[in-house]
Amino acid sequence: MELKTARLTLLIDPNKKIAFERLCAKQDRTASQVVRQLIRDYLVENGVEFVASGVEEDDLEAAENPQPSRAKPGPKPGAKRKAVPAAKPPASRRRI
């Protein structure tokens, strides 16, 4: 998660600001969320590498060098499931 500690102040045409804020509201996003995404996209498009504040070096290393999963593989698609016998109720609940 990024730490949001720096402020960016800019001047914009009032009509564009209103239109931008309305569009953001329609998309259920804040203007800040959209601007942050625009900046990230702009940096990536221009080949600028950056590390988001609040990201630990260990997190970066783990993301760059993922470890193989040790989970057991699931059943193959289309494989038949084995029937599991129903458990017998405890002796106190058995009908005689």
C-alpha positions as CSV (number, residue, x, y, z in Angstrom):
1,M,0.0,0.0,0.0
2,E,1.3,3.4,-0.9
3,L,1.8,6.1,1.7
4,K,0.1,9.2,0.6
5,T,2.2,11.9,2.1
6,A,3.1,14.2,-0.7
7,R,0.8,16.9,-2.0
8,L,0.5,18.0,-5.6
9,T,-1.2,21.3,-6.3
10,L,-2.2,22.3,-9.8
11,L,-4.2,24.9,-11.5
12,I,-6.9,23.8,-13.9
13,D,-9.8,25.3,-15.8
14,P,-12.8,25.4,-13.5
15,N,-15.1,23.8,-16.2
16,K,-12.7,21.0,-16.7
17,K,-12.4,20.5,-13.0
18,I,-16.2,20.2,-12.7
19,A,-16.5,17.8,-15.6
20,F,-13.6,15.7,-14.1
21,E,-15.2,15.5,-10.7
22,R,-18.6,14.6,-12.2
23,L,-17.0,11.8,-14.2
24,C,-15.1,10.5,-11.2
25,A,-18.3,10.5,-9.2
26,K,-20.1,8.5,-11.9
27,Q,-17.3,6.0,-11.8
28,D,-17.5,5.9,-8.0
29,R,-13.8,7.0,-7.7
30,T,-12.3,10.0,-6.1
31,A,-10.4,12.6,-8.2
32,S,-7.2,11.6,-6.2
33,Q,-7.6,8.0,-7.1
34,V,-7.9,8.8,-10.8
35,V,-5.0,11.3,-10.7
36,R,-2.7,8.8,-8.9
37,Q,-3.6,6.1,-11.5
38,L,-2.9,8.6,-14.4
39,I,0.5,9.4,-12.9
40,R,1.4,5.7,-12.4
41,D,0.4,4.9,-16.0
42,Y,2.3,7.9,-17.3
43,L,5.5,6.8,-15.5
44,V,5.2,3.3,-16.8
45,E,4.5,4.4,-20.4
46,N,7.7,6.5,-20.3
47,G,9.8,3.7,-18.9
48,V,10.3,5.4,-15.5
49,E,10.9,2.9,-12.7
50,F,9.7,3.7,-9.2
51,V,9.0,2.0,-5.9
52,A,5.8,3.0,-4.2
53,S,6.3,4.4,-0.7
54,G,5.4,2.0,2.0
55,V,6.7,-1.0,0.1
56,E,9.3,-3.0,1.9
57,E,12.4,-4.4,0.1
58,D,11.4,-7.9,1.1
59,D,8.0,-7.3,-0.6
60,L,9.7,-6.2,-3.8
61,E,12.1,-9.2,-3.7
62,A,9.2,-11.6,-3.2
63,A,7.2,-10.0,-6.0
64,E,10.2,-10.2,-8.4
65,N,11.1,-13.8,-7.4
66,P,7.9,-15.7,-6.7
67,Q,8.4,-19.1,-5.0
68,P,6.7,-22.1,-6.6
69,S,3.4,-23.1,-5.0
70,R,3.6,-26.2,-2.7
71,A,-0.1,-26.8,-2.8
72,K,-1.4,-30.1,-4.0
73,P,-2.8,-29.9,-7.5
74,G,-6.6,-30.2,-7.8
75,P,-8.5,-32.8,-9.8
76,K,-8.1,-32.6,-13.6
77,P,-10.9,-31.0,-15.5
78,G,-13.6,-33.6,-16.3
79,A,-12.3,-36.1,-13.8
80,K,-14.9,-38.1,-12.0
81,R,-15.1,-37.7,-8.3
82,K,-14.8,-40.7,-6.0
83,A,-17.9,-41.6,-4.0
84,V,-17.5,-41.0,-0.3
85,P,-19.5,-43.4,2.0
86,A,-21.9,-41.6,4.3
87,A,-20.8,-41.6,7.9
88,K,-22.8,-43.7,10.3
89,P,-24.6,-41.7,13.0
90,P,-23.4,-42.3,16.6
91,A,-24.8,-45.3,18.4
92,S,-27.0,-43.1,20.6
93,R,-28.8,-41.9,17.5
94,R,-29.2,-45.1,15.5
95,R,-32.6,-46.4,15.0
96,I,-33.3,-49.9,16.1
